[in-house]
Amino acid sequence: MKRGLNVALAVAIAAAASAARADITIGVTLSATGPAASLGIPERNTFELLPQSIDGQKINWVILDDASDTTKAVTNTRKLITEDKADVIIGSTVTPNSLAMVDVVADAKLPMISMAASGRIVDPSNPRTYWVFKTPQSDTLMADAIAVSMKANGVRTMGYIGFADAYGESWLAEMRNSLKTAGIEIVAAEKYNRNDTSVTGQVLKLIAAHPDAILIGASGTPAATPQKELVARGYKGKIYQTHGVANADFLRVVGKDGNGTLLPSGPMLVYEQLPDSNPLKKSDATYVTQYEKRFGTRSTFGGHAWDAWQLLAQAIPKALAKAKPGTPEFRAALRDGLETANVVGVHGVFVMTPHDHNGLDNRGRVMVKIEDGKWVLQK
């Protein structure tokens, strides 16, 4: 009888210890294939660099590919929540996917860190974003940088061509606001789809409007399509891109037609050119060195994944002090930890608040120029 009690007690102790050491499950959906693959692949690579445990708790990474498709991103998110029992979701790579995921995580009361740009993803006026955070610089922050650069370069009129989706629409709206302050007029605006192979009609309309500069509101390699057409048609004004093209794949596809292009970017793209006093230079060097040793040329998009982990690495210990992984209480505590995070990342210094779930300021942006296939910091 006594032996039976001892065995039962040992089993109970083991079960309690196992519960105390419950794994943390981090679910990820990203665009490793499809039109946004050049963005999603470096994100996927970056997750391979991240730890498998924190504070003695094992981390289960569950990483899915949404193929740059909004419906698949939602399906993945639901699977991660219901089947994999994720404590937090990271993703997706692009704005339309991330926006579609917001309602899913809000209904599940599960924290989410997006790796997409639009400020709408964390719009504080939308109560559904209570559970949502993001790491990329918002288009608002970057649009202001473009407007300042255009004004300094004597631009008075601008043409625009962007994706016919939430990313392109958001950029056009933000540029209207930023350009108004800078006294610059938009004289033509066109759209195209991410998988379009020709934009000749749109480009001819833009050139006919004679803008001093043209902004391409796109991301990844599809952003090269209008740029190459503009050059082929003899456009002589300045061409701007968004931070959605800050990777080697875009440079490869755009080729010599990219020379002279200006764009805002996260500092990690050109961290070697930053002054030693810049607070990001050390963290940028740490990430880029690890990434390039294993995977080759850096991409700012991989940095968004790295920063998502930096935020979690600060929030998880706080949540563990309050609840066990796998419980609603842990997920709520994790959300609260993210909302008070103060982290030096590779794309900026994140200072999260209840009213700002992106937390970046001007330290998270620089202007760069493409010269002979290289990124050059603009002073």
C-alpha positions as CSV (number, residue, x, y, z in Angstrom):
1,M,0.0,0.0,0.0
2,K,2.8,2.4,1.0
3,R,4.7,1.5,-2.2
4,G,1.6,2.3,-4.2
5,L,1.2,5.7,-2.6
6,N,4.9,6.4,-3.3
7,V,4.4,5.6,-6.9
8,A,1.3,7.7,-7.2
9,L,3.1,10.6,-5.5
10,A,6.0,10.3,-7.8
11,V,3.7,10.3,-10.8
12,A,1.9,13.4,-9.5
13,I,5.2,15.2,-8.9
14,A,6.4,14.3,-12.4
15,A,3.1,15.5,-13.9
16,A,3.4,18.8,-11.9
17,A,6.9,19.3,-13.0
18,S,6.0,18.6,-16.6
19,A,3.1,21.1,-16.4
20,A,5.5,23.7,-14.9
21,R,7.8,23.1,-17.9
22,A,5.1,23.3,-20.5
23,D,6.5,24.2,-23.9
24,I,6.0,27.6,-25.5
25,T,4.5,27.3,-29.0
26,I,5.3,30.0,-31.5
27,G,3.3,29.8,-34.7
28,V,4.6,31.4,-37.8
29,T,3.0,32.0,-41.2
30,L,5.1,33.6,-43.9
31,S,5.3,34.0,-47.7
32,A,8.1,31.7,-48.7
33,T,6.6,31.1,-52.1
34,G,4.5,33.2,-54.5
35,P,5.0,36.9,-55.5
36,A,6.4,37.8,-52.0
37,A,8.9,34.9,-51.8
38,S,11.9,37.2,-52.0
39,L,10.6,38.7,-48.7
40,G,9.5,35.6,-47.0
41,I,12.5,33.4,-47.6
42,P,14.9,35.6,-45.6
43,E,12.3,35.6,-42.8
44,R,12.2,31.8,-42.9
45,N,16.0,31.7,-42.9
46,T,16.1,34.0,-39.8
47,F,13.9,31.7,-37.8
48,E,16.5,29.0,-38.2
49,L,18.9,31.2,-36.3
50,L,16.7,31.6,-33.2
51,P,16.9,29.7,-30.0
52,Q,14.9,26.6,-29.1
53,S,14.4,27.5,-25.4
54,I,14.2,30.5,-23.1
55,D,14.4,30.6,-19.3
56,G,14.4,26.8,-19.2
57,Q,11.2,26.6,-21.3
58,K,11.4,24.7,-24.6
59,I,10.1,26.5,-27.6
60,N,8.2,24.7,-30.3
61,W,8.5,26.6,-33.6
62,V,5.7,25.8,-36.1
63,I,6.5,27.5,-39.4
64,L,4.0,27.4,-42.3
65,D,4.1,28.9,-45.8
66,D,1.1,30.9,-46.9
67,A,2.4,31.2,-50.5
68,S,1.7,35.0,-50.5
69,D,-2.0,34.2,-50.5
70,T,-4.4,35.9,-48.1
71,T,-6.8,33.0,-47.8
72,K,-4.0,30.6,-47.0
73,A,-2.6,33.0,-44.4
74,V,-6.0,32.9,-42.6
75,T,-6.1,29.1,-42.9
76,N,-2.6,28.8,-41.5
77,T,-3.5,31.1,-38.6
78,R,-6.5,29.1,-37.6
79,K,-4.5,25.9,-37.8
80,L,-1.8,27.3,-35.6
81,I,-4.3,28.4,-33.0
82,T,-6.7,25.4,-33.0
83,E,-4.4,22.4,-33.9
84,D,-0.9,23.5,-32.8
85,K,-2.1,25.5,-29.8
86,A,0.2,28.4,-30.5
87,D,0.8,30.9,-27.7
88,V,1.6,33.7,-30.2
89,I,1.5,34.1,-33.9
90,I,4.2,35.8,-36.0
91,G,3.3,36.8,-39.5
92,S,2.5,37.3,-42.2
93,T,5.0,38.8,-44.6
94,V,2.7,41.1,-46.5
95,T,0.1,43.6,-45.6
96,P,-3.0,42.0,-47.1
97,N,-2.3,38.7,-45.4
98,S,-1.6,40.4,-42.0
99,L,-4.8,42.5,-42.2
100,A,-6.8,39.4,-42.9
101,M,-5.3,37.7,-39.8
102,V,-6.2,40.4,-37.4
103,D,-9.8,39.3,-36.8
104,V,-8.7,35.7,-36.3
105,V,-6.3,36.4,-33.5
106,A,-8.6,39.0,-32.0
107,D,-11.4,36.3,-31.7
108,A,-8.9,33.8,-30.2
109,K,-7.4,36.4,-27.8
110,L,-4.0,35.6,-29.0
111,P,-1.0,38.0,-29.5
112,M,0.3,38.4,-33.0
113,I,3.4,40.1,-34.3
114,S,3.1,41.1,-38.0
115,M,6.1,41.4,-40.3
116,A,4.3,43.6,-42.8
117,A,4.4,47.4,-43.1
118,S,1.0,49.0,-43.2
119,G,0.1,51.1,-40.2
120,R,-3.5,49.8,-40.5
121,I,-2.3,46.5,-39.0
122,V,-1.9,48.2,-35.6
123,D,-4.3,51.1,-36.0
124,P,-5.1,52.1,-32.4
125,S,-8.6,53.3,-33.5
126,N,-9.5,49.7,-34.3
127,P,-10.2,47.7,-31.1
128,R,-9.5,44.5,-33.0
129,T,-5.8,45.4,-33.0
130,Y,-5.6,45.1,-29.2
131,W,-3.7,41.8,-29.7
132,V,-1.6,42.8,-32.7
133,F,1.9,44.3,-32.9
134,K,4.4,44.7,-35.8
135,T,8.1,45.1,-36.5
136,P,8.5,46.8,-39.9
137,Q,8.5,50.6,-40.1
138,S,5.0,51.9,-40.9
139,D,4.4,53.4,-44.3
140,T,3.6,56.7,-42.4
141,L,7.2,56.9,-41.1
142,M,8.7,56.1,-44.4
143,A,6.4,58.3,-46.5
144,D,7.5,61.3,-44.5
145,A,11.2,60.4,-45.3
146,I,10.4,60.2,-49.0
147,A,8.6,63.6,-49.0
148,V,11.5,65.2,-47.2
149,S,13.9,63.8,-49.8
150,M,11.8,64.9,-52.7
151,K,11.5,68.4,-51.4
152,A,15.3,68.6,-50.9
153,N,15.7,67.4,-54.5
154,G,13.5,70.1,-55.9
155,V,10.5,67.8,-56.8
156,R,7.3,69.7,-57.3
157,T,5.1,67.0,-58.9
158,M,4.9,63.3,-58.4
159,G,3.5,60.3,-60.2
160,Y,2.5,57.1,-58.4
161,I,2.2,53.4,-59.4
162,G,1.5,50.8,-56.8
163,F,0.1,47.4,-56.0
164,A,-3.7,47.2,-56.5
165,D,-4.1,45.9,-52.9
166,A,-3.9,47.2,-49.3
167,Y,-0.2,47.8,-49.5
168,G,-0.4,50.0,-52.6
169,E,-3.5,51.8,-51.4
170,S,-2.0,52.5,-48.0
171,W,1.1,54.0,-49.5
172,L,-0.8,56.3,-51.8
173,A,-2.9,57.5,-48.9
174,E,0.2,58.2,-46.8
175,M,2.0,59.9,-49.6
176,R,-0.9,62.3,-50.1
177,N,-0.7,63.4,-46.5
178,S,3.1,63.7,-46.5
179,L,3.3,65.5,-49.9
180,K,0.7,68.0,-48.8
181,T,3.0,69.1,-46.0
182,A,5.9,69.2,-48.4
183,G,4.0,71.2,-51.0
184,I,4.3,68.5,-53.7
185,E,1.4,67.6,-56.0
186,I,0.4,64.1,-57.2
187,V,-0.4,64.5,-60.9
188,A,-1.1,60.8,-61.8
189,A,-1.7,57.6,-60.0
190,E,-1.8,54.0,-61.4
191,K,-2.2,50.5,-60.1
192,Y,-1.0,47.0,-61.1
193,N,-1.2,43.5,-59.7
194,R,1.7,41.8,-58.0
195,N,1.8,39.1,-60.6
196,D,1.5,41.4,-63.7
197,T,4.3,40.9,-66.2
198,S,3.6,44.2,-68.1
199,V,2.6,47.7,-67.0
200,T,3.2,49.5,-70.3
201,G,-0.2,51.2,-70.3
202,Q,0.1,52.6,-66.8
203,V,3.7,53.7,-67.4
204,L,2.8,55.6,-70.6
205,K,0.0,57.5,-68.7
206,L,2.5,58.4,-65.9
207,I,5.1,59.7,-68.3
208,A,2.4,61.7,-70.2
209,A,1.7,63.6,-66.9
210,H,5.4,64.8,-66.8
211,P,6.0,64.3,-63.1
212,D,9.3,65.4,-61.6
213,A,9.5,62.1,-59.7
214,I,7.7,58.7,-59.6
215,L,7.1,56.6,-56.6
216,I,6.6,52.9,-57.0
217,G,4.4,51.6,-54.1
218,A,5.3,47.9,-54.3
219,S,7.5,45.3,-52.6
220,G,9.8,42.5,-53.6
221,T,10.8,41.6,-57.1
222,P,7.4,42.7,-58.6
223,A,8.5,46.3,-57.8
224,A,11.1,46.0,-60.6
225,T,8.4,45.7,-63.3
226,P,7.3,49.3,-63.5
227,Q,10.9,50.5,-62.8
228,K,12.3,48.7,-65.8
229,E,9.4,49.9,-68.0
230,L,10.0,53.5,-66.9
231,V,13.7,53.3,-67.9
232,A,12.9,51.5,-71.2
233,R,10.4,54.3,-72.0
234,G,13.0,57.0,-71.4
235,Y,11.7,58.5,-68.2
236,K,14.3,61.0,-66.9
237,G,12.9,62.1,-63.6
238,K,13.8,60.7,-60.2
239,I,12.4,57.2,-59.3
240,Y,11.6,56.3,-55.7
241,Q,10.8,53.0,-54.2
242,T,9.5,52.0,-50.8
243,H,11.3,50.0,-48.1
244,G,9.6,47.0,-49.5
245,V,12.4,46.5,-52.0
246,A,15.4,46.5,-49.6
247,N,16.8,43.1,-50.5
248,A,19.3,41.6,-52.9
249,D,16.7,39.9,-55.0
250,F,15.3,43.3,-56.1
251,L,18.8,44.5,-57.0
252,R,19.3,41.3,-59.1
253,V,16.0,41.7,-61.0
254,V,16.1,45.4,-61.5
255,G,19.7,45.3,-62.6
256,K,21.3,48.5,-64.1
257,D,17.8,50.0,-64.4
258,G,17.9,50.5,-60.6
259,N,20.8,53.0,-60.6
260,G,19.9,56.3,-59.1
261,T,16.8,54.9,-57.3
262,L,16.1,56.4,-53.8
263,L,14.2,54.7,-51.0
264,P,13.8,54.7,-47.2
265,S,15.2,51.7,-45.4
266,G,15.8,50.2,-42.0
267,P,19.4,51.0,-40.9
268,M,20.6,47.4,-40.9
269,L,20.7,47.5,-44.7
270,V,23.7,49.8,-44.6
271,Y,24.8,49.5,-41.0
272,E,28.5,49.5,-41.8
273,Q,28.0,53.1,-43.2
274,L,26.4,54.3,-39.9
275,P,28.4,56.3,-37.4
276,D,29.7,54.3,-34.4
277,S,27.5,56.5,-32.2
278,N,24.3,55.0,-33.8
279,P,22.5,52.9,-31.1
280,L,21.6,50.2,-33.7
281,K,25.0,49.5,-35.2
282,K,26.0,46.8,-32.6
283,S,22.7,44.9,-32.9
284,D,22.7,45.2,-36.7
285,A,26.3,43.7,-36.8
286,T,25.2,40.8,-34.5
287,Y,22.3,39.8,-36.7
288,V,23.9,40.5,-40.1
289,T,27.0,38.6,-39.2
290,Q,25.1,35.5,-38.2
291,Y,22.7,35.7,-41.2
292,E,25.4,36.2,-43.9
293,K,27.6,33.5,-42.5
294,R,24.9,31.0,-43.0
295,F,22.6,32.3,-45.7
296,G,24.5,34.9,-47.7
297,T,23.5,38.4,-48.5
298,R,21.4,40.2,-45.9
299,S,17.8,41.2,-46.3
300,T,15.9,43.8,-44.3
301,F,12.9,41.4,-44.3
302,G,14.9,38.8,-42.3
303,G,15.5,41.6,-39.8
304,H,11.7,41.9,-39.3
305,A,11.7,38.3,-38.1
306,W,14.7,38.9,-35.9
307,D,13.1,41.9,-34.3
308,A,9.9,39.9,-33.6
309,W,12.0,37.5,-31.6
310,Q,13.8,40.3,-29.7
311,L,10.4,41.6,-28.6
312,L,9.3,38.1,-27.5
313,A,12.5,37.5,-25.7
314,Q,11.8,40.4,-23.5
315,A,8.0,39.7,-23.1
316,I,8.2,35.9,-22.5
317,P,10.0,36.0,-19.1
318,K,7.4,38.5,-17.8
319,A,4.6,36.3,-19.0
320,L,6.2,33.2,-17.4
321,A,6.2,34.9,-14.0
322,K,2.4,35.2,-14.2
323,A,1.2,32.0,-15.9
324,K,2.0,28.7,-17.6
325,P,2.4,28.4,-21.4
326,G,-0.6,27.0,-23.2
327,T,-3.1,28.9,-21.0
328,P,-5.2,32.0,-21.8
329,E,-3.6,33.7,-18.9
330,F,-0.1,33.2,-20.4
331,R,-1.2,34.6,-23.7
332,A,-2.8,37.6,-22.1
333,A,0.4,38.2,-20.1
334,L,2.5,37.9,-23.2
335,R,0.4,40.5,-24.9
336,D,0.8,42.8,-22.0
337,G,4.6,42.2,-22.0
338,L,4.8,43.1,-25.7
339,E,2.8,46.3,-25.0
340,T,5.5,47.5,-22.6
341,A,8.5,46.3,-24.5
342,N,11.5,48.6,-24.9
343,V,14.0,46.9,-27.2
344,V,17.0,47.9,-29.4
345,G,16.4,45.9,-32.5
346,V,18.0,45.9,-35.9
347,H,15.4,48.2,-37.5
348,G,15.1,50.7,-34.7
349,V,14.5,51.2,-31.0
350,F,11.0,49.7,-30.2
351,V,9.2,51.6,-27.5
352,M,5.8,50.0,-27.3
353,T,2.8,51.7,-25.6
354,P,-1.0,51.0,-25.5
355,H,-1.3,53.6,-28.3
356,D,1.6,52.5,-30.4
357,H,2.1,48.8,-31.2
358,N,4.9,49.5,-33.6
359,G,7.0,51.7,-31.3
360,L,9.5,53.0,-33.9
361,D,10.7,56.6,-34.4
362,N,13.1,58.3,-36.8
363,R,15.9,56.1,-35.6
364,G,14.3,53.3,-37.6
365,R,14.8,54.8,-41.0
366,V,17.6,56.1,-43.3
367,M,17.5,57.1,-47.0
368,V,19.6,55.1,-49.4
369,K,20.4,55.2,-53.1
370,I,21.2,52.4,-55.5
371,E,24.6,53.0,-57.1
372,D,26.1,50.3,-59.4
373,G,24.0,47.6,-57.7
374,K,24.9,48.7,-54.2
375,W,23.0,50.4,-51.3
376,V,24.6,53.8,-50.4
377,L,23.6,55.7,-47.3
378,Q,22.4,59.3,-48.0
379,K,23.8,61.7,-45.5
